Amino acid sequence: MAKKFKENFIFGISTSSYQIEGAVTEGGRGPSIWDKFSKIPNKIYEGHTGDIACNHYHKYKEDIGLMSEIGLDAYKFSISWSRIFPEKGKYNPEGMKFYMVFNG
């Protein structure tokens, strides 16, 4: 028996920048704490990193298309602060431009 969501149900997803974006050295992004930690030998299982992750930085248009295709109503995402501020006190407008795509 198929069940349906209530009419006012908001169907959405959320993502974590480190786990989805990749492109850790592109667009003016600086290294994050996780970038540094994941490079320490024997700290992360099989030495995995977020260097490529899901490659969302390069595939965001395709990802947004898939979100639309499945009928999402909401998308919550985190921001990589090292993409916005690659160094203390240094603002990276290119990093902010990447996130503005998601705010219409």
Stockholm file with secondary structure:
# STOCKHOLM 1.0

chainA/1-104         MAKKFKENFIFGISTSSYQIEGAVTEGGRGPSIWDKFSKIPNKIYEGHTGDIACNHYHKYKEDIGLMSEIGLDAYKFSISWSRIFPEKGKYNPEGMKFYMVFNG
#=GR chainA/1-104 SS CCCCCCTTCCCEEEECHHHHCCCTTSTTCCCCHHHHHHTSTTSSGGGCCSSSTTCHHHHHHHHHHHHHHTTCSEEEECCCHHHHCSBTTBCCHHHHHHHHGGGC
#=GC SS_cons         CCCCCCTTCCCEEEECHHHHCCCTTSTTCCCCHHHHHHTSTTSSGGGCCSSSTTCHHHHHHHHHHHHHHTTCSEEEECCCHHHHCSBTTBCCHHHHHHHHGGGC
//
